[in-house]
Amino acid sequence: MSEKKQRGNLERREFIKISTAASLGLATGSLWMPKTIRAATDDTSRVVVVFDEQASSGSQIDPEIARIMLDAGLKELTETATPQDAWLALFPELTASMSMGIKIACLNQTLPTHPEIAYPLAESLSSTPVGASNYPENQILIWDREDWELINSGYDLNTSSAGVRCFGTNNAASGGYGYPQTIYGAYQAFSGCFTGHSDRLINLCSLRNHTISGVTLSLKNHYGTISSPGNMHPYDCDPYIPALNLALRETYGEREKLIVCDGIFGIHTGGPTGPPQFIENKIILSQDAVALDYVCRDIISGYPCTTISQATHIETSAGATYNLGIADPADIEIININNPSSTGIQPGKNGAQPSEISLGKNYPEPFNAGTAIPITLGRPGEVRLEIYDVKGRRIDMLYQGTLSVGKHAINWNGTGTSGQPLASGRYFSRLHVDGKVHSRAITLVR
Amino acid sequence: MNRRKYIISTISIIAAFVFTGFFSCAENPQNADSILVVDLLPASGAITGWDRSGSPGVAQTNDQLYSLINGASELYLQHGFVEGVLQDYDGTIGGEAANLGLFISDQSSPADVEALFDETEVVPTGLTPWDLGDEAYIDETLPFHITIHVRADRFYTRVTVEKNNAEEEAKSIAQGFAQTVVAEIQ
């Protein structure tokens, strides 16, 4: 029996336990708390969405607020107490001799990955102790295709042996492009910035739609890693984008351990070029590029955007052929952090313990008659669990009150506030706790 | 005699063609068929206080256009793209330094550029119409920029300028650039 199959059976058994006990709990008017429940993090991906209304003022981005947002997101993503612990959780093998690339997206200089995000990210990393000293900032390279694109996007070229380095693949310091290989029929050589200066990689993209591929986020950001991106655009770039990402992994290993989207501003029409069209004030983080792109695509789809349906490369990336990540909303745990700059979440200062708060995948999923929503709390707290529809309307309030430490399950029978049965479709469970909002998709099938 | 009449008539006709052609050229030193997009770029100082920043980026092939405007190039290629140019200008808006981007493309024919104009990924819907060229719109919905889209003859022109909290001034500057380009085309 395959591991996946075994897991499936285990989940079913657990669901029976949960749903039976949940029913008993509801019947007796108390909230059931299972003694054992498997963590809902297997086969799921976490995406942290950090919003801060002070992130920008007009077109100016505050790098100090960005640093607070990044550190808050890193801690939540890794469930660690400090940003430094977060970096070591993301890159446990990190040493001072290891290079770290930050692949930005600056082909559109009116909406690039902003320096006000990239440099604070580098600063956070270089504050992390590795051995006797902190991680050397000169081991960090911020890069994209061309020097002039970096300059026009507000970056300072630096090929010296001091400070955070920054240059393009066309700079002699990069080593240029390597020998080409075939990727889905297209000859492509990889950037020396990736092959020679990025033992590990942070993919730092921006938030834009794309006339051809629907959206251009972290997966497509690697079009700036190859020599001839122009010939990878047929068929809405699908499966060129997943094929490229797979080729990078197969050729160079899993160097990319952190994916970040600079979502302070965004473009919903006419991208990838053009000026910003909306202000989002968000930074999105994940270890799963596919899940991050899925969530960011959802953000863009909240604006008038006619190219969303073309972004099929995200689902293809998650499919069996490429298996690059998760694009099933039921398996993506979204954690929202709001205004960390004004709620006292300071990098490395609050000494907070790992949050250990999770909103698990509901069982069964999809469901018809009823489903149990697992919640895990690392410390007691006031919680609110609600159901929303895809238009953002609150459909039902399932629980509001204090929950103790441990694992809980709350049942939902697919009805609205007044008990009316709801139509088939996608809904969202939203758990409010400690000023954060955790969200998951739920599918109701009538 | 008839032969002389014939010769005089022929000479007169030729002279008339030459004469007409001469004055036609004098009125329109740049025949629309021979215009290169780089020739349509306003010179430094043509709009007071605005100078070119760096060299223009010129695209005459698919790859060059991709390098210039990335994935957005596909729609231009679908609608008769011949060549395009991208030029930045530096000036001031609201008393602060500002950047203006000017993109002009030759789309082969007025019909092609009209079809390009109908693409909502190039010219979004809901913009403010403006009386310039064959069709023009001003995008006043952007948070930090003003953008103007114009089609005139077979050329598409887009002007994008930072607002710097001085929207009317920014619009006026953008309009000045658009008018200068269209005047050159016509």
Interface residues (C-beta under 8 A of the other chain):
Chain A: G58 S59 L107 N108 T110 N152 H210 T211 I212 S213 T216 S228 P229 G230 H233 F265 T269 G270 G271 P272 T273 G274 P275 P276 Q277 F278 I279 T306 T307
Chain B: N62 D63 Y66 S67 I69 N70 G71 A72 S73 E74 L75 D88 G101 T120 E121 V122 P124 T141 L142 P143 F144 H145 T147 T160 E162 N165
